[in-house]
C-alpha cells in the first residue's frame, strides 16, 4: 500500500481495511476485522491511547484482560487477539509501532470442547427423511450429500463447492476439497459414501 497512513487509530484501521481489500480478502472477513477493531480501538481510547505511535504491549494486554471478563468465550478472546496481531503487523510495515509489540503478543489458549456427533438413531432418521422427497433423483442426491457429510466431516460450503472432477471413485476413492484460504486437501471416502455417490452420478 503506497503512502503513509495517518497516525490516529481510526485512520490506521481505515487504511488497514483498504489493504485487506487489495489482498482480496472476503468481504465477510473484512467486516469481521472491522467489528473487532472497532471494539479494540474503543478500549484503547479508554486507556488514553489515541495514536498508533503511543501503542504499547501493556495496552493490548490490558484490553484483552478486560475482554476476558467471563462474558465471552476463550475462542472469542483469541479471535480479538488474532485480529489485533494482523492489525499490528500492518502498523509494523508502516513503521508506526515497535516491532516487539506484535512479536511479544501471544495467542491465548482456548478451552477444549468436544464436538457433538449424531448417534446412530439420529443418522438413520436423517436418511429416512429423504423418503419424503417427491422425485427419485432428489432422494438419491440427498442420501449422497448426507453420506459425504457424515463420513468425512467436511464443511457444508466445501461440499457444495465440489465438482465432478473433484470426486475420484477409482482405486483410492477420495474427494478434492477446497477449504479456507483456497487450501486444497484430499479426503478419503468410505465404501458407503462411495456407493451413494456412485448411485447419484449414474
Buried (B, 14 or more C-beta within 10 A) or exposed (E): EEEEBBBEBEEBBBBBBEBBEEEEBEEEEBEBBBEBBEEBBEBBEEBEBBBBEBBBBEBBEBBBEEBBEEEEEBEBBBBBBEBBBBBBBBBBEBEBBBEEBBEEBEEEEEEEEEEEEEEEEEBEEBBEEBEEBEEEEEBBBBBBBBBBBBBBEBEEEBBEEBEEEBBEBEEEBBBBBBBEEEEEEEBEBBEEBBBBBEBBEE
